[in-house]
Amino acid sequence: MCGCLRALNAGAIVIRNEVNKGILESTNIGLGLASGDIIVTLDADAQHDPSGIPSIVRPIAQDVADLVARALWKARA
């Protein structure tokens, strides 16, 4: 099953551009159309694992943070 179908089945709203507009413009389009108290963005290329969404949203829901960003790499010890 493609990522878009999985996202739709999970209740996400999927926005698809007719042509590749790049991540910045695509994110701006999505944010302009979004509503809600908490908004999560993911790339369509599966760089980000959606199973991490609860840990990203938790600090916002608990009023500990206004914004959470997740890095794709781990810091060196």
C-alpha positions as CSV (number, residue, x, y, z in Angstrom):
1,M,0.0,0.0,0.0
2,C,1.5,3.4,-0.9
3,G,2.2,6.0,1.8
4,C,-0.6,8.2,0.6
5,L,-3.2,5.5,1.0
6,R,-1.9,4.6,4.5
7,A,-2.0,8.3,5.5
8,L,-5.6,8.6,4.2
9,N,-6.7,5.5,6.0
10,A,-5.2,6.9,9.2
11,G,-7.3,10.0,8.8
12,A,-4.7,12.4,7.3
13,I,-5.4,15.0,4.7
14,V,-3.1,14.4,1.8
15,I,-2.2,17.3,-0.5
16,R,-0.6,16.4,-3.9
17,N,0.9,19.1,-6.1
18,E,0.5,18.8,-9.9
19,V,4.2,19.5,-10.2
20,N,7.1,19.2,-7.8
21,K,7.2,22.5,-5.9
22,G,9.9,21.5,-3.4
23,I,9.5,21.0,0.4
24,L,9.4,24.7,1.4
25,E,6.6,25.8,-1.0
26,S,4.7,22.5,-0.4
27,T,4.9,23.0,3.4
28,N,3.7,26.6,3.0
29,I,0.7,25.4,0.9
30,G,-0.1,22.7,3.5
31,L,0.1,25.2,6.4
32,G,-2.1,27.6,4.5
33,L,-4.8,24.9,4.2
34,A,-4.4,23.4,7.6
35,S,-6.5,23.9,10.6
36,G,-6.3,22.6,14.2
37,D,-4.4,23.1,17.3
38,I,-1.5,20.9,16.4
39,I,-0.2,20.4,12.9
40,V,2.3,17.7,11.9
41,T,4.0,17.6,8.5
42,L,5.7,14.6,6.9
43,D,7.5,14.1,3.5
44,A,5.9,11.8,1.1
45,D,9.2,9.9,0.6
46,A,9.0,8.2,4.0
47,Q,12.1,9.9,5.5
48,H,10.1,10.3,8.7
49,D,8.5,7.4,10.5
50,P,4.9,8.3,11.3
51,S,5.1,6.1,14.4
52,G,7.1,8.9,16.0
53,I,4.2,11.4,15.8
54,P,2.9,10.8,19.4
55,S,6.4,11.6,20.9
56,I,6.5,14.8,18.7
57,V,3.0,15.9,19.7
58,R,3.3,15.1,23.4
59,P,5.3,18.2,24.5
60,I,2.9,20.5,22.7
61,A,-0.2,18.7,24.1
62,Q,1.3,18.9,27.6
63,D,1.9,22.7,27.1
64,V,5.6,22.2,27.5
65,A,6.5,23.4,24.0
66,D,5.1,25.5,21.2
67,L,7.1,23.9,18.4
68,V,8.9,20.5,18.1
69,A,11.2,19.6,15.3
70,R,12.7,16.2,14.9
71,A,16.2,15.5,13.3
72,L,16.8,12.5,11.1
73,W,20.2,11.9,12.6
74,K,21.5,11.0,16.0
75,A,24.0,13.1,17.9
76,R,27.4,11.6,18.4
77,A,28.2,10.6,21.9
